Each structure stands twice: as C-alpha cells, then as structure tokens.
Amino acid sequence: MLELQGVSAHYGAIQALKSVDLQVRAGEIVTLIGANGAGKSTLMTTIFGMPRASSGRIVLADEDITALPPHHIAQRQIALVPEGRRIFARMSVRENLLVGMSAARGTRGAHDAETGLRHVFALFPILEARQTQRAGTLSGGEQQMLAIGRALMGSPRLLLLDEPSLGLAPLVIRTIFHTITALNRELGLTILLVEQNARQALRIAHRGYVLQNGAVVLEGSGQDLLNDPQVRAAYLDAAA
C-alpha cells in the first residue's frame, strides 16, 4: 500500500530524515515509535509533501507520489490526523467534518455527505450530539474524535495517525485505541500510527519501526518489538 524507499527530508540545512525505508501493507496497523525529536512527525508530513522529500521515493499503491502537491496526495484516499488535532475551533463539529470530505475529493453531493456523517456518528455518537457546537468548546478527547472523524469523511484507504493519545485521560486513550483497532479489524482500514505510548501502540500493531535521529534503527512485528530488550529499556520500562 505505502512504501518509503531511502527517503530523506530537510528543514533548511537540518536533515530530519535519513534514508528511511518503511513499508505499510494493505490491511496492516504499522506503528512508528521513537523519542521526541526522532523525526516521527516529520516522516508523516513528508508523506504528504510537507516538507518535500529531498531524496528517495514515496510510493502509494504502485504510484510514485513523491513530487505531488499535498492536495493531490489527499485526493488519493490517504488522510492524515495531525499531532495536536488542528481542528477549526470556530467552526461547528458538522462543518469540521464536511471540511474533511472536501479536502479529500472536492465538493461531493449531499447524499455522500450524509452517508459519511452517519458513519462518523455511529463511530463517535458524542459528535452527533454536539454537531452544532463550536469545535473549540469540545473536550480534548472529543476534539481527537473529531479529528479522526474528519479524516474518515474522505473514505481513506490509508489513515495516518500522529500521536492520537497525546494529552488525553487514560479512559479516553483506551477509547481511541479501541477505535483504531476497530477501524482496522472491522473495516479493513490500513493505518500508520505514530505514538508516544509505545507499549499500547505495539500491542495493537502488526509491525513496527523504531526511529532514532531520523533513521530507522529497528523493525519487526509488534510482539517482537515489545519483547526486544533495547526497545523495553528505551521506551517501555520507564513507562511501566
């Protein structure tokens, strides 16, 4: 579904990604873990051309998307839920959701919009109850649900989730991870997940990668990485 082949990225003179090779197969949850500043969020945004990869190739479903502008990438049924949610605070919940549809495919008919809304509201009933409410007045957990729902409005085949549990209460985190698992198992949605909660992310992932200083230093199944002494020492034992 998605393959990064020797991808590097820079912010000016600073190299943020160093020849990253990564693969996400159709139907998988793949997680990317690493310390703050390792380049995880940069990898996610580089897939969308922000920044543009300085070398290497990004291939989505056998199409080279490396040089495409971000709005063309979004139209290929790939959606990003960015770190920090980035909802439109002054717009209503419903308006935020409709933005997700228009960003992915341009203007679509009312029937498609209502179908998408029904799907999101079935997944997150609280959003239906609050659909006329300003998004900025939602709780942190509700805003994260809205950010995920907005991405799903474009009917993606690949969903990129950047730190979905960041700043949330434990009960809400469990709900978010349950939703991620359900989207994959019940709908077959392919997911690339960046997550500071490495233990929980690896538990639900088919495979994972460890990013350090912009380079992949380890990869394996979710279970293998959970049991790896290096991963445990660096990312799991301190959070136990």
C-alpha positions as MATLAB code, in Angstrom:
seq = 'MLELQGVSAHYGAIQALKSVDLQVRAGEIVTLIGANGAGKSTLMTTIFGMPRASSGRIVLADEDITALPPHHIAQRQIALVPEGRRIFARMSVRENLLVGMSAARGTRGAHDAETGLRHVFALFPILEARQTQRAGTLSGGEQQMLAIGRALMGSPRLLLLDEPSLGLAPLVIRTIFHTITALNRELGLTILLVEQNARQALRIAHRGYVLQNGAVVLEGSGQDLLNDPQVRAAYLDAAA';
ca = [
       0.000    0.000    0.000;
       2.676    2.509    1.075;
       6.432    2.274    0.688;
       9.196    4.726    1.545;
      12.419    3.979   -0.295;
      15.510    5.753    1.013;
      13.547    8.868    1.954;
      15.444   11.840    3.358;
      13.993   15.222    4.308;
      15.464   18.528    5.398;
      14.376   21.714    7.126;
      16.865   24.066    5.563;
      20.309   22.752    6.432;
      18.955   20.394    9.105;
      18.414   16.808    7.998;
      15.315   15.449    9.726;
      15.027   12.073    7.931;
      17.959    9.930    6.816;
      17.355    7.366    4.050;
      14.243    5.886    5.650;
      12.931    2.594    4.287;
       9.424    1.743    5.514;
       6.544   -0.350    4.256;
       2.853   -0.479    5.180;
       0.969   -3.380    3.614;
      -2.755   -3.285    2.915;
      -4.792   -4.204    5.984;
      -1.999   -3.616    8.495;
      -1.547   -1.408   11.513;
       2.074   -0.301   11.461;
       3.393    1.804   14.312;
       6.375    4.130   14.420;
       7.945    4.758   17.817;
      10.868    6.834   18.983;
      11.897    9.601   21.334;
      10.753   13.204   20.965;
      12.614   14.799   18.088;
      13.377   11.473   16.385;
      11.605   12.584   13.202;
       8.317   10.704   13.547;
       6.006   13.620   12.786;
       8.321   14.794   10.010;
       8.003   11.375    8.395;
       4.215   11.640    8.458;
       4.128   15.120    6.941;
       6.810   14.248    4.374;
       4.473   11.563    3.033;
       2.124   14.487    2.321;
       4.867   16.618    0.763;
       5.326   18.969    3.720;
       8.347   19.108    3.568;
       9.050   17.571    0.187;
      11.404   14.593    0.345;
      14.908   15.719   -0.588;
      15.811   12.244   -1.843;
      14.240    8.822   -2.184;
      10.767    7.771   -3.306;
       7.328    7.593   -1.696;
       5.081    5.051   -3.416;
       1.361    4.691   -2.736;
      -0.379    1.705   -4.337;
       2.331    1.463   -7.024;
       2.154    5.191   -7.820;
       5.123    7.444   -7.124;
       3.666   10.379   -5.160;
       6.990   11.913   -4.101;
       6.642   15.048   -6.213;
       2.877   15.529   -5.937;
       1.480   18.581   -4.117;
      -0.317   17.864   -0.816;
      -3.846   18.386   -2.174;
      -3.245   15.846   -4.931;
      -1.951   13.336   -2.389;
      -5.090   13.822   -0.273;
      -7.214   13.025   -3.301;
      -5.645    9.562   -3.461;
      -7.610    8.359   -0.434;
      -4.880    8.953    2.113;
      -5.722   11.003    5.198;
      -3.611   12.476    7.992;
      -4.777   13.148   11.538;
      -2.037   15.557   12.623;
      -0.431   15.886   16.022;
      -2.385   18.406   18.091;
      -5.651   17.676   16.165;
      -5.721   21.076   14.375;
      -9.460   21.345   14.251;
     -11.161   24.577   13.185;
     -12.130   25.889   16.611;
     -14.691   28.487   15.488;
     -16.497   26.148   13.133;
     -19.128   23.670   14.248;
     -18.478   19.965   14.622;
     -20.518   19.289   11.487;
     -18.645   21.935    9.473;
     -15.299   20.455   10.547;
     -16.400   17.043    9.334;
     -17.527   18.374    5.965;
     -14.132   20.035    5.505;
     -12.611   16.551    5.658;
     -14.711   15.445    2.734;
     -13.990   18.483    0.586;
     -10.258   18.348    1.300;
     -10.061   14.770    0.094;
     -12.235   14.816   -3.003;
     -13.572   18.258   -3.677;
     -17.248   19.062   -3.364;
     -19.493   15.995   -3.270;
     -23.235   15.583   -3.206;
     -25.434   15.849   -0.130;
     -26.115   12.115   -0.205;
     -22.398   11.336    0.080;
     -22.042   13.883    2.872;
     -24.902   12.403    4.860;
     -23.529    8.894    4.383;
     -20.169    9.994    5.681;
     -21.704   11.776    8.644;
     -23.767    8.732    9.586;
     -20.642    6.596    9.556;
     -18.719    9.019   11.778;
     -21.645    9.482   14.172;
     -22.011    5.703   14.501;
     -18.348    5.537   15.448;
     -18.445    8.577   17.765;
     -22.043    9.152   18.977;
     -20.969   12.135   21.090;
     -20.154   14.053   17.891;
     -23.708   13.669   16.653;
     -24.996   15.105   19.921;
     -22.589   18.042   19.582;
     -22.687   18.551   15.800;
     -23.912   22.166   16.018;
     -21.481   23.046   18.806;
     -18.313   25.029   18.146;
     -15.419   22.593   17.888;
     -13.216   24.703   20.147;
     -15.563   24.105   23.089;
     -15.175   20.308   22.949;
     -13.039   18.408   25.441;
      -9.617   17.190   24.352;
     -10.910   13.671   23.792;
     -13.888   14.904   21.788;
     -11.578   17.041   19.658;
      -9.445   13.983   18.908;
     -12.559   12.049   17.909;
     -13.480   14.961   15.658;
     -10.027   14.992   14.054;
     -10.279   11.265   13.320;
     -13.853   11.634   12.086;
     -12.837   14.475    9.779;
     -10.157   12.261    8.223;
     -12.626    9.403    7.766;
     -15.052   11.641    5.851;
     -12.848   11.293    2.785;
     -13.222    7.470    2.800;
      -9.470    6.878    3.049;
      -7.821    3.575    2.245;
      -4.787    4.639    4.302;
      -5.024    6.591    7.568;
      -2.008    8.299    9.137;
      -2.429    8.974   12.867;
       0.113   11.246   14.557;
       0.073   10.997   18.375;
      -3.672   10.383   18.791;
      -3.395    9.820   22.564;
      -1.353   12.946   23.290;
      -2.659   14.844   26.309;
      -5.704   12.641   26.850;
      -7.004   10.993   30.028;
      -6.430    7.211   30.373;
     -10.099    6.339   29.819;
     -10.204    8.389   26.613;
      -6.921    6.841   25.456;
      -8.478    3.379   25.777;
     -11.435    4.548   23.688;
      -9.143    5.944   20.985;
      -7.077    2.754   20.761;
     -10.240    0.640   20.700;
     -11.452    2.764   17.776;
      -8.161    2.351   15.905;
      -8.340   -1.423   16.312;
     -11.992   -1.498   15.211;
     -11.276    0.577   12.094;
      -8.611   -1.916   11.105;
     -10.328   -5.194   12.016;
     -13.900   -4.370   11.092;
     -13.399   -2.040    8.132;
     -10.031   -3.273    6.887;
      -8.546    0.232    7.072;
      -4.770    0.368    6.699;
      -3.185    2.519    9.424;
       0.241    4.063   10.031;
       0.403    5.128   13.663;
       2.912    7.427   15.366;
       2.515    7.152   19.113;
       4.439    8.078   22.283;
       2.514    5.373   24.152;
       4.813    2.740   22.700;
       3.513   -0.160   24.768;
      -0.109    0.325   23.726;
       0.808    1.035   20.105;
       2.914   -2.113   19.769;
       0.168   -4.202   21.354;
      -2.244   -3.382   18.539;
       0.284   -3.183   15.687;
       1.034   -5.915   13.198;
       4.512   -4.462   12.697;
       6.584   -1.577   13.992;
       9.615    0.578   13.316;
      11.895    2.376   15.753;
      13.104    5.783   14.576;
      16.188    7.379   16.105;
      17.746   10.650   14.965;
      15.807   10.483   11.708;
      16.810    6.922   10.807;
      15.144    3.533   11.222;
      17.263    1.532   13.669;
      14.974   -1.428   14.320;
      11.908   -3.088   12.821;
       9.821   -6.164   13.482;
       6.425   -7.459   14.490;
       4.622   -5.591   17.245;
       5.128   -8.532   19.623;
       8.810   -8.897   18.769;
       9.455   -5.223   19.466;
       7.522   -5.444   22.749;
       9.896   -8.218   23.807;
      13.085   -6.648   22.454;
      15.473   -5.675   25.296;
      16.587   -2.473   23.552;
      13.018   -1.325   22.984;
      11.996   -2.232   26.538;
      14.905   -0.313   28.031;
      14.430    2.781   25.866;
      10.660    3.081   25.527;
       8.765    0.662   27.754;
      10.390    0.141   31.160;
      10.315    3.834   32.067;
       6.571    3.938   31.375;
       5.758    0.682   33.142;
];
